[in-house]
Amino acid sequence: HPKRKECEDCVKIGARWVHLRTCQQCGGTRCCDSSPNKHASKHAHASGHPVIASGEDGERWMYCYPDDAFAEY
């Protein structure tokens, strides 16, 4: 799954996003919780895929929703 520079769910509905997050289980790229639609966290809760990584250039961190845990790498 190539790293996309857009929120795949926002694109479908013509919405905008602030930052991108990439699901570490399926590779999907969705918008952050600062974005109006919060697609990354919605995906995590609906799919059971708990960990995202920043999709922003120069950022190297991951976040686990159920554990509320943040880690840089």
PyMOL Python script that loads the backbone (N, CA, C, O; Angstrom):
from pymol import cmd

cmd.read_pdbstr("""\
ATOM      1  N   HIS A   1       0.863  -1.177   0.000  1.00  0.00           N
ATOM      2  CA  HIS A   1       0.000   0.000   0.000  1.00  0.00           C
ATOM      3  C   HIS A   1       0.902   1.230   0.000  1.00  0.00           C
ATOM      4  O   HIS A   1       1.538   1.511   1.016  1.00  0.00           O
ATOM      5  N   PRO A   2       0.979   1.974  -1.106  1.00  0.00           N
ATOM      6  CA  PRO A   2       1.856   3.141  -1.147  1.00  0.00           C
ATOM      7  C   PRO A   2       1.383   4.220  -0.178  1.00  0.00           C
ATOM      8  O   PRO A   2       0.188   4.365   0.082  1.00  0.00           O
ATOM      9  N   LYS A   3       2.340   4.966   0.347  1.00  0.00           N
ATOM     10  CA  LYS A   3       2.004   6.033   1.287  1.00  0.00           C
ATOM     11  C   LYS A   3       1.329   7.163   0.518  1.00  0.00           C
ATOM     12  O   LYS A   3       1.925   7.753  -0.383  1.00  0.00           O
ATOM     13  N   ARG A   4       0.093   7.457   0.875  1.00  0.00           N
ATOM     14  CA  ARG A   4      -0.660   8.499   0.178  1.00  0.00           C
ATOM     15  C   ARG A   4      -0.511   9.822   0.911  1.00  0.00           C
ATOM     16  O   ARG A   4      -0.325   9.858   2.128  1.00  0.00           O
ATOM     17  N   LYS A   5      -0.595  10.897   0.160  1.00  0.00           N
ATOM     18  CA  LYS A   5      -0.491  12.234   0.740  1.00  0.00           C
ATOM     19  C   LYS A   5      -1.867  12.890   0.800  1.00  0.00           C
ATOM     20  O   LYS A   5      -2.006  14.098   0.613  1.00  0.00           O
ATOM     21  N   GLU A   6      -2.881  12.066   1.065  1.00  0.00           N
ATOM     22  CA  GLU A   6      -4.242  12.573   1.201  1.00  0.00           C
ATOM     23  C   GLU A   6      -5.023  11.632   2.098  1.00  0.00           C
ATOM     24  O   GLU A   6      -4.690  10.452   2.218  1.00  0.00           O
ATOM     25  N   CYS A   7      -6.067  12.160   2.729  1.00  0.00           N
ATOM     26  CA  CYS A   7      -6.952  11.319   3.532  1.00  0.00           C
ATOM     27  C   CYS A   7      -7.925  10.641   2.582  1.00  0.00           C
ATOM     28  O   CYS A   7      -8.732  11.308   1.934  1.00  0.00           O
ATOM     29  N   GLU A   8      -7.851   9.311   2.496  1.00  0.00           N
ATOM     30  CA  GLU A   8      -8.691   8.601   1.530  1.00  0.00           C
ATOM     31  C   GLU A   8     -10.178   8.786   1.805  1.00  0.00           C
ATOM     32  O   GLU A   8     -10.978   8.772   0.870  1.00  0.00           O
ATOM     33  N   ASP A   9     -10.570   8.960   3.078  1.00  0.00           N
ATOM     34  CA  ASP A   9     -11.984   9.151   3.399  1.00  0.00           C
ATOM     35  C   ASP A   9     -12.441  10.581   3.124  1.00  0.00           C
ATOM     36  O   ASP A   9     -13.565  10.786   2.667  1.00  0.00           O
ATOM     37  N   CYS A  10     -11.590  11.573   3.395  1.00  0.00           N
ATOM     38  CA  CYS A  10     -11.937  12.965   3.081  1.00  0.00           C
ATOM     39  C   CYS A  10     -12.093  13.158   1.575  1.00  0.00           C
ATOM     40  O   CYS A  10     -12.994  13.869   1.130  1.00  0.00           O
ATOM     41  N   VAL A  11     -11.219  12.528   0.788  1.00  0.00           N
ATOM     42  CA  VAL A  11     -11.287  12.651  -0.669  1.00  0.00           C
ATOM     43  C   VAL A  11     -12.653  12.180  -1.172  1.00  0.00           C
ATOM     44  O   VAL A  11     -13.235  12.796  -2.064  1.00  0.00           O
ATOM     45  N   LYS A  12     -13.159  11.091  -0.598  1.00  0.00           N
ATOM     46  CA  LYS A  12     -14.454  10.534  -1.019  1.00  0.00           C
ATOM     47  C   LYS A  12     -15.612  11.501  -0.792  1.00  0.00           C
ATOM     48  O   LYS A  12     -16.583  11.492  -1.548  1.00  0.00           O
ATOM     49  N   ILE A  13     -15.518  12.343   0.253  1.00  0.00           N
ATOM     50  CA  ILE A  13     -16.629  13.239   0.583  1.00  0.00           C
ATOM     51  C   ILE A  13     -16.317  14.709   0.298  1.00  0.00           C
ATOM     52  O   ILE A  13     -17.120  15.586   0.617  1.00  0.00           O
ATOM     53  N   GLY A  14     -15.164  14.978  -0.297  1.00  0.00           N
ATOM     54  CA  GLY A  14     -14.794  16.346  -0.646  1.00  0.00           C
ATOM     55  C   GLY A  14     -14.452  17.210   0.556  1.00  0.00           C
ATOM     56  O   GLY A  14     -14.655  18.424   0.526  1.00  0.00           O
ATOM     57  N   ALA A  15     -13.935  16.594   1.614  1.00  0.00           N
ATOM     58  CA  ALA A  15     -13.595  17.323   2.840  1.00  0.00           C
ATOM     59  C   ALA A  15     -12.103  17.644   2.883  1.00  0.00           C
ATOM     60  O   ALA A  15     -11.320  17.138   2.080  1.00  0.00           O
ATOM     61  N   ARG A  16     -11.728  18.494   3.834  1.00  0.00           N
ATOM     62  CA  ARG A  16     -10.326  18.881   4.022  1.00  0.00           C
ATOM     63  C   ARG A  16      -9.789  18.280   5.302  1.00  0.00           C
ATOM     64  O   ARG A  16     -10.549  17.882   6.185  1.00  0.00           O
ATOM     65  N   TRP A  17      -8.471  18.218   5.396  1.00  0.00           N
ATOM     66  CA  TRP A  17      -7.821  17.668   6.587  1.00  0.00           C
ATOM     67  C   TRP A  17      -6.668  18.566   7.001  1.00  0.00           C
ATOM     68  O   TRP A  17      -6.227  19.423   6.236  1.00  0.00           O
ATOM     69  N   VAL A  18      -6.179  18.357   8.241  1.00  0.00           N
ATOM     70  CA  VAL A  18      -5.069  19.140   8.781  1.00  0.00           C
ATOM     71  C   VAL A  18      -3.764  18.357   8.635  1.00  0.00           C
ATOM     72  O   VAL A  18      -2.830  18.827   7.985  1.00  0.00           O
ATOM     73  N   HIS A  19      -3.692  17.154   9.241  1.00  0.00           N
ATOM     74  CA  HIS A  19      -2.505  16.297   9.172  1.00  0.00           C
ATOM     75  C   HIS A  19      -2.935  14.877   8.833  1.00  0.00           C
ATOM     76  O   HIS A  19      -4.098  14.510   9.000  1.00  0.00           O
ATOM     77  N   LEU A  20      -1.985  14.088   8.357  1.00  0.00           N
ATOM     78  CA  LEU A  20      -2.281  12.711   7.954  1.00  0.00           C
ATOM     79  C   LEU A  20      -1.679  11.698   8.915  1.00  0.00           C
ATOM     80  O   LEU A  20      -0.613  11.920   9.487  1.00  0.00           O
ATOM     81  N   ARG A  21      -2.374  10.593   9.080  1.00  0.00           N
ATOM     82  CA  ARG A  21      -1.946   9.478   9.930  1.00  0.00           C
ATOM     83  C   ARG A  21      -2.083   8.198   9.119  1.00  0.00           C
ATOM     84  O   ARG A  21      -3.034   8.047   8.352  1.00  0.00           O
ATOM     85  N   THR A  22      -1.139   7.274   9.282  1.00  0.00           N
ATOM     86  CA  THR A  22      -1.144   6.026   8.523  1.00  0.00           C
ATOM     87  C   THR A  22      -1.370   4.846   9.458  1.00  0.00           C
ATOM     88  O   THR A  22      -0.641   4.666  10.433  1.00  0.00           O
ATOM     89  N   CYS A  23      -2.381   4.048   9.155  1.00  0.00           N
ATOM     90  CA  CYS A  23      -2.689   2.849   9.942  1.00  0.00           C
ATOM     91  C   CYS A  23      -1.555   1.850   9.777  1.00  0.00           C
ATOM     92  O   CYS A  23      -1.152   1.537   8.656  1.00  0.00           O
ATOM     93  N   GLN A  24      -1.037   1.348  10.903  1.00  0.00           N
ATOM     94  CA  GLN A  24       0.080   0.421  10.853  1.00  0.00           C
ATOM     95  C   GLN A  24      -0.353  -1.008  10.578  1.00  0.00           C
ATOM     96  O   GLN A  24       0.496  -1.881  10.397  1.00  0.00           O
ATOM     97  N   GLN A  25      -1.643  -1.267  10.542  1.00  0.00           N
ATOM     98  CA  GLN A  25      -2.113  -2.610  10.239  1.00  0.00           C
ATOM     99  C   GLN A  25      -2.468  -2.763   8.763  1.00  0.00           C
ATOM    100  O   GLN A  25      -2.063  -3.739   8.130  1.00  0.00           O
ATOM    101  N   CYS A  26      -3.226  -1.805   8.202  1.00  0.00           N
ATOM    102  CA  CYS A  26      -3.661  -1.952   6.804  1.00  0.00           C
ATOM    103  C   CYS A  26      -2.993  -0.958   5.861  1.00  0.00           C
ATOM    104  O   CYS A  26      -3.111  -1.100   4.643  1.00  0.00           O
ATOM    105  N   GLY A  27      -2.289   0.051   6.397  1.00  0.00           N
ATOM    106  CA  GLY A  27      -1.585   1.010   5.550  1.00  0.00           C
ATOM    107  C   GLY A  27      -2.432   2.157   5.040  1.00  0.00           C
ATOM    108  O   GLY A  27      -1.936   2.998   4.290  1.00  0.00           O
ATOM    109  N   GLY A  28      -3.699   2.215   5.428  1.00  0.00           N
ATOM    110  CA  GLY A  28      -4.564   3.302   4.982  1.00  0.00           C
ATOM    111  C   GLY A  28      -4.140   4.634   5.587  1.00  0.00           C
ATOM    112  O   GLY A  28      -3.686   4.690   6.730  1.00  0.00           O
ATOM    113  N   THR A  29      -4.292   5.707   4.810  1.00  0.00           N
ATOM    114  CA  THR A  29      -3.939   7.044   5.282  1.00  0.00           C
ATOM    115  C   THR A  29      -5.205   7.852   5.490  1.00  0.00           C
ATOM    116  O   THR A  29      -6.039   7.979   4.594  1.00  0.00           O
ATOM    117  N   ARG A  30      -5.332   8.399   6.703  1.00  0.00           N
ATOM    118  CA  ARG A  30      -6.529   9.154   7.064  1.00  0.00           C
ATOM    119  C   ARG A  30      -6.143  10.385   7.883  1.00  0.00           C
ATOM    120  O   ARG A  30      -4.987  10.546   8.275  1.00  0.00           O
ATOM    121  N   CYS A  31      -7.127  11.248   8.135  1.00  0.00           N
ATOM    122  CA  CYS A  31      -6.860  12.523   8.805  1.00  0.00           C
ATOM    123  C   CYS A  31      -6.823  12.411  10.326  1.00  0.00           C
ATOM    124  O   CYS A  31      -7.398  11.501  10.923  1.00  0.00           O
ATOM    125  N   CYS A  32      -6.122  13.377  10.930  1.00  0.00           N
ATOM    126  CA  CYS A  32      -5.877  13.413  12.378  1.00  0.00           C
ATOM    127  C   CYS A  32      -7.088  13.920  13.164  1.00  0.00           C
ATOM    128  O   CYS A  32      -8.102  14.316  12.588  1.00  0.00           O
ATOM    129  N   ASP A  33      -6.959  13.899  14.481  1.00  0.00           N
ATOM    130  CA  ASP A  33      -8.041  14.368  15.344  1.00  0.00           C
ATOM    131  C   ASP A  33      -8.181  15.889  15.364  1.00  0.00           C
ATOM    132  O   ASP A  33      -9.159  16.399  15.910  1.00  0.00           O
ATOM    133  N   SER A  34      -7.235  16.628  14.785  1.00  0.00           N
ATOM    134  CA  SER A  34      -7.393  18.076  14.628  1.00  0.00           C
ATOM    135  C   SER A  34      -8.189  18.401  13.370  1.00  0.00           C
ATOM    136  O   SER A  34      -8.615  19.540  13.182  1.00  0.00           O
ATOM    137  N   SER A  35      -8.389  17.412  12.513  1.00  0.00           N
ATOM    138  CA  SER A  35      -9.179  17.577  11.297  1.00  0.00           C
ATOM    139  C   SER A  35     -10.660  17.436  11.638  1.00  0.00           C
ATOM    140  O   SER A  35     -11.010  16.733  12.586  1.00  0.00           O
ATOM    141  N   PRO A  36     -11.534  18.095  10.877  1.00  0.00           N
ATOM    142  CA  PRO A  36     -12.965  18.064  11.207  1.00  0.00           C
ATOM    143  C   PRO A  36     -13.568  16.659  11.293  1.00  0.00           C
ATOM    144  O   PRO A  36     -14.433  16.412  12.133  1.00  0.00           O
ATOM    145  N   ASN A  37     -13.122  15.737  10.435  1.00  0.00           N
ATOM    146  CA  ASN A  37     -13.760  14.417  10.389  1.00  0.00           C
ATOM    147  C   ASN A  37     -13.071  13.326  11.203  1.00  0.00           C
ATOM    148  O   ASN A  37     -13.644  12.254  11.402  1.00  0.00           O
ATOM    149  N   LYS A  38     -11.860  13.578  11.674  1.00  0.00           N
ATOM    150  CA  LYS A  38     -11.137  12.634  12.549  1.00  0.00           C
ATOM    151  C   LYS A  38     -11.171  11.191  12.026  1.00  0.00           C
ATOM    152  O   LYS A  38     -11.448  10.255  12.775  1.00  0.00           O
ATOM    153  N   HIS A  39     -10.886  11.031  10.735  1.00  0.00           N
ATOM    154  CA  HIS A  39     -11.021   9.713  10.112  1.00  0.00           C
ATOM    155  C   HIS A  39     -10.060   8.661  10.652  1.00  0.00           C
ATOM    156  O   HIS A  39     -10.422   7.486  10.702  1.00  0.00           O
ATOM    157  N   ALA A  40      -8.840   9.041  11.061  1.00  0.00           N
ATOM    158  CA  ALA A  40      -7.888   8.040  11.567  1.00  0.00           C
ATOM    159  C   ALA A  40      -8.413   7.386  12.838  1.00  0.00           C
ATOM    160  O   ALA A  40      -8.369   6.162  12.966  1.00  0.00           O
ATOM    161  N   SER A  41      -8.908   8.186  13.779  1.00  0.00           N
ATOM    162  CA  SER A  41      -9.412   7.586  15.020  1.00  0.00           C
ATOM    163  C   SER A  41     -10.715   6.835  14.776  1.00  0.00           C
ATOM    164  O   SER A  41     -10.958   5.808  15.410  1.00  0.00           O
ATOM    165  N   LYS A  42     -11.558   7.328  13.868  1.00  0.00           N
ATOM    166  CA  LYS A  42     -12.788   6.587  13.531  1.00  0.00           C
ATOM    167  C   LYS A  42     -12.433   5.223  12.953  1.00  0.00           C
ATOM    168  O   LYS A  42     -13.054   4.219  13.302  1.00  0.00           O
ATOM    169  N   HIS A  43     -11.433   5.183  12.068  1.00  0.00           N
ATOM    170  CA  HIS A  43     -10.992   3.914  11.480  1.00  0.00           C
ATOM    171  C   HIS A  43     -10.456   2.978  12.557  1.00  0.00           C
ATOM    172  O   HIS A  43     -10.778   1.790  12.564  1.00  0.00           O
ATOM    173  N   ALA A  44      -9.644   3.505  13.465  1.00  0.00           N
ATOM    174  CA  ALA A  44      -9.058   2.672  14.528  1.00  0.00           C
ATOM    175  C   ALA A  44     -10.145   2.031  15.380  1.00  0.00           C
ATOM    176  O   ALA A  44     -10.075   0.841  15.686  1.00  0.00           O
ATOM    177  N   HIS A  45     -11.140   2.808  15.759  1.00  0.00           N
ATOM    178  CA  HIS A  45     -12.204   2.279  16.610  1.00  0.00           C
ATOM    179  C   HIS A  45     -13.115   1.309  15.855  1.00  0.00           C
ATOM    180  O   HIS A  45     -13.541   0.302  16.420  1.00  0.00           O
ATOM    181  N   ALA A  46     -13.420   1.598  14.584  1.00  0.00           N
ATOM    182  CA  ALA A  46     -14.327   0.742  13.812  1.00  0.00           C
ATOM    183  C   ALA A  46     -13.666  -0.559  13.364  1.00  0.00           C
ATOM    184  O   ALA A  46     -14.326  -1.595  13.289  1.00  0.00           O
ATOM    185  N   SER A  47     -12.366  -0.512  13.066  1.00  0.00           N
ATOM    186  CA  SER A  47     -11.674  -1.664  12.483  1.00  0.00           C
ATOM    187  C   SER A  47     -10.934  -2.508  13.513  1.00  0.00           C
ATOM    188  O   SER A  47     -10.634  -3.678  13.273  1.00  0.00           O
ATOM    189  N   GLY A  48     -10.642  -1.897  14.671  1.00  0.00           N
ATOM    190  CA  GLY A  48      -9.809  -2.590  15.647  1.00  0.00           C
ATOM    191  C   GLY A  48      -8.327  -2.500  15.322  1.00  0.00           C
ATOM    192  O   GLY A  48      -7.519  -3.211  15.920  1.00  0.00           O
ATOM    193  N   HIS A  49      -7.958  -1.631  14.380  1.00  0.00           N
ATOM    194  CA  HIS A  49      -6.546  -1.397  14.049  1.00  0.00           C
ATOM    195  C   HIS A  49      -6.060  -0.293  14.985  1.00  0.00           C
ATOM    196  O   HIS A  49      -6.378   0.873  14.751  1.00  0.00           O
ATOM    197  N   PRO A  50      -5.302  -0.613  16.033  1.00  0.00           N
ATOM    198  CA  PRO A  50      -5.063   0.339  17.118  1.00  0.00           C
ATOM    199  C   PRO A  50      -3.951   1.359  16.919  1.00  0.00           C
ATOM    200  O   PRO A  50      -3.949   2.388  17.593  1.00  0.00           O
ATOM    201  N   VAL A  51      -2.999   1.108  16.010  1.00  0.00           N
ATOM    202  CA  VAL A  51      -1.793   1.948  15.960  1.00  0.00           C
ATOM    203  C   VAL A  51      -1.705   2.729  14.653  1.00  0.00           C
ATOM    204  O   VAL A  51      -1.886   2.184  13.565  1.00  0.00           O
ATOM    205  N   ILE A  52      -1.420   4.031  14.796  1.00  0.00           N
ATOM    206  CA  ILE A  52      -1.179   4.890  13.637  1.00  0.00           C
ATOM    207  C   ILE A  52       0.218   5.484  13.753  1.00  0.00           C
ATOM    208  O   ILE A  52       0.787   5.571  14.841  1.00  0.00           O
ATOM    209  N   ALA A  53       0.752   5.889  12.614  1.00  0.00           N
ATOM    210  CA  ALA A  53       2.007   6.638  12.588  1.00  0.00           C
ATOM    211  C   ALA A  53       1.726   7.958  11.895  1.00  0.00           C
ATOM    212  O   ALA A  53       0.817   8.052  11.071  1.00  0.00           O
ATOM    213  N   SER A  54       2.508   8.978  12.229  1.00  0.00           N
ATOM    214  CA  SER A  54       2.349  10.248  11.539  1.00  0.00           C
ATOM    215  C   SER A  54       2.634  10.046  10.059  1.00  0.00           C
ATOM    216  O   SER A  54       3.585   9.357   9.689  1.00  0.00           O
ATOM    217  N   GLY A  55       1.813  10.647   9.223  1.00  0.00           N
ATOM    218  CA  GLY A  55       2.027  10.611   7.783  1.00  0.00           C
ATOM    219  C   GLY A  55       2.674  11.887   7.284  1.00  0.00           C
ATOM    220  O   GLY A  55       2.744  12.132   6.079  1.00  0.00           O
ATOM    221  N   GLU A  56       3.148  12.702   8.225  1.00  0.00           N
ATOM    222  CA  GLU A  56       3.749  13.982   7.859  1.00  0.00           C
ATOM    223  C   GLU A  56       5.253  13.829   7.643  1.00  0.00           C
ATOM    224  O   GLU A  56       5.926  13.114   8.386  1.00  0.00           O
ATOM    225  N   ASP A  57       5.773  14.506   6.617  1.00  0.00           N
ATOM    226  CA  ASP A  57       7.208  14.468   6.334  1.00  0.00           C
ATOM    227  C   ASP A  57       7.996  14.957   7.546  1.00  0.00           C
ATOM    228  O   ASP A  57       7.641  15.965   8.157  1.00  0.00           O
ATOM    229  N   GLY A  58       9.056  14.248   7.888  1.00  0.00           N
ATOM    230  CA  GLY A  58       9.932  14.646   8.975  1.00  0.00           C
ATOM    231  C   GLY A  58       9.455  14.254  10.365  1.00  0.00           C
ATOM    232  O   GLY A  58      10.184  14.452  11.338  1.00  0.00           O
ATOM    233  N   GLU A  59       8.252  13.704  10.483  1.00  0.00           N
ATOM    234  CA  GLU A  59       7.747  13.257  11.783  1.00  0.00           C
ATOM    235  C   GLU A  59       7.900  11.745  11.876  1.00  0.00           C
ATOM    236  O   GLU A  59       7.519  11.015  10.961  1.00  0.00           O
ATOM    237  N   ARG A  60       8.465  11.280  12.997  1.00  0.00           N
ATOM    238  CA  ARG A  60       8.679   9.848  13.195  1.00  0.00           C
ATOM    239  C   ARG A  60       8.124   9.453  14.556  1.00  0.00           C
ATOM    240  O   ARG A  60       8.866   9.337  15.532  1.00  0.00           O
ATOM    241  N   TRP A  61       6.820   9.248  14.612  1.00  0.00           N
ATOM    242  CA  TRP A  61       6.173   8.821  15.849  1.00  0.00           C
ATOM    243  C   TRP A  61       4.957   7.959  15.546  1.00  0.00           C
ATOM    244  O   TRP A  61       4.393   7.995  14.452  1.00  0.00           O
ATOM    245  N   MET A  62       4.575   7.186  16.550  1.00  0.00           N
ATOM    246  CA  MET A  62       3.406   6.307  16.448  1.00  0.00           C
ATOM    247  C   MET A  62       2.524   6.545  17.669  1.00  0.00           C
ATOM    248  O   MET A  62       2.980   7.041  18.699  1.00  0.00           O
ATOM    249  N   TYR A  63       1.250   6.180  17.529  1.00  0.00           N
ATOM    250  CA  TYR A  63       0.297   6.335  18.629  1.00  0.00           C
ATOM    251  C   TYR A  63      -0.625   5.123  18.659  1.00  0.00           C
ATOM    252  O   TYR A  63      -1.099   4.658  17.622  1.00  0.00           O
ATOM    253  N   CYS A  64      -0.871   4.621  19.872  1.00  0.00           N
ATOM    254  CA  CYS A  64      -1.790   3.499  20.066  1.00  0.00           C
ATOM    255  C   CYS A  64      -3.042   4.041  20.750  1.00  0.00           C
ATOM    256  O   CYS A  64      -2.974   4.521  21.882  1.00  0.00           O
ATOM    257  N   TYR A  65      -4.187   3.965  20.063  1.00  0.00           N
ATOM    258  CA  TYR A  65      -5.434   4.505  20.615  1.00  0.00           C
ATOM    259  C   TYR A  65      -5.869   3.839  21.918  1.00  0.00           C
ATOM    260  O   TYR A  65      -6.095   4.551  22.897  1.00  0.00           O
ATOM    261  N   PRO A  66      -6.000   2.499  21.988  1.00  0.00           N
ATOM    262  CA  PRO A  66      -6.519   1.910  23.231  1.00  0.00           C
ATOM    263  C   PRO A  66      -5.612   2.124  24.440  1.00  0.00           C
ATOM    264  O   PRO A  66      -6.095   2.218  25.569  1.00  0.00           O
ATOM    265  N   ASP A  67      -4.301   2.202  24.209  1.00  0.00           N
ATOM    266  CA  ASP A  67      -3.367   2.399  25.323  1.00  0.00           C
ATOM    267  C   ASP A  67      -3.058   3.874  25.579  1.00  0.00           C
ATOM    268  O   ASP A  67      -2.395   4.206  26.561  1.00  0.00           O
ATOM    269  N   ASP A  68      -3.538   4.768  24.694  1.00  0.00           N
ATOM    270  CA  ASP A  68      -3.220   6.191  24.767  1.00  0.00           C
ATOM    271  C   ASP A  68      -1.711   6.362  24.929  1.00  0.00           C
ATOM    272  O   ASP A  68      -1.243   7.122  25.777  1.00  0.00           O
ATOM    273  N   ALA A  69      -0.953   5.631  24.090  1.00  0.00           N
ATOM    274  CA  ALA A  69       0.508   5.602  24.192  1.00  0.00           C
ATOM    275  C   ALA A  69       1.148   6.201  22.939  1.00  0.00           C
ATOM    276  O   ALA A  69       0.761   5.884  21.814  1.00  0.00           O
ATOM    277  N   PHE A  70       2.125   7.064  23.156  1.00  0.00           N
ATOM    278  CA  PHE A  70       2.847   7.766  22.103  1.00  0.00           C
ATOM    279  C   PHE A  70       4.307   7.339  22.146  1.00  0.00           C
ATOM    280  O   PHE A  70       4.885   7.232  23.227  1.00  0.00           O
ATOM    281  N   ALA A  71       4.912   7.095  20.986  1.00  0.00           N
ATOM    282  CA  ALA A  71       6.329   6.727  20.955  1.00  0.00           C
ATOM    283  C   ALA A  71       6.982   7.292  19.704  1.00  0.00           C
ATOM    284  O   ALA A  71       6.424   7.215  18.609  1.00  0.00           O
ATOM    285  N   GLU A  72       8.162   7.856  19.879  1.00  0.00           N
ATOM    286  CA  GLU A  72       8.956   8.303  18.735  1.00  0.00           C
ATOM    287  C   GLU A  72       9.849   7.154  18.292  1.00  0.00           C
ATOM    288  O   GLU A  72      10.187   6.277  19.087  1.00  0.00           O
ATOM    289  N   TYR A  73      10.231   7.164  17.019  1.00  0.00           N
ATOM    290  CA  TYR A  73      11.139   6.130  16.512  1.00  0.00           C
ATOM    291  C   TYR A  73      12.146   6.733  15.562  1.00  0.00           C
ATOM    292  O   TYR A  73      12.997   6.020  15.031  1.00  0.00           O
TER     293      TYR A  73
END
""", "prot")
cmd.dss("prot")
cmd.show_as("cartoon", "prot")
cmd.util.cbc("prot")
cmd.orient("prot")
